[in-house]
């Protein structure tokens, strides 16, 4: 792949500044370059190194993905290589919320301990956690209060460390 010509990169720098609403000084601060250096890029007297173009592409991407792609290509990269886009043909996987997994794990653990249905346990756990929160207890304090007295004191000490 041939290096883009300097005027093309200069135009991309101007477009990026406009999209980001940044002056030469602001763009320089974004990519850790001086205002003079950014001025040379804009005037077509020099071009940024590839990693700087990658940083500019990352900054521009949320506002203008097409321009970000052009800037990435000028730095010999793709949006996928910069972690900004899925590979072609990839099937996006929507991760389940971690909090929901935690809730399910707690319900299953309680159901297993009682040899009961998770459906029967969920309302009881919700009521218990709501009451602990209402009383201002942390999870560690609530757990400690459920243990026999000696174990509860030991758990409380361990939680403070």
Secondary structure, 3 states (H helix, E strand, C coil): CCCCCHHHHHHHHHHHHHHHCCCHHHHHHHHCCCHHHHHHHHHCCCCCCHHHHHHHHHHHHCCCHHHHHHHHHHCCCCCCCCCCCCCCCCCCCCCCCHHHHHHHHHHHHHHHHHCCCHHHHHHHHHHHHHHHHHCCCCHHHHHHHHCCHHHHHHHHHHHHC
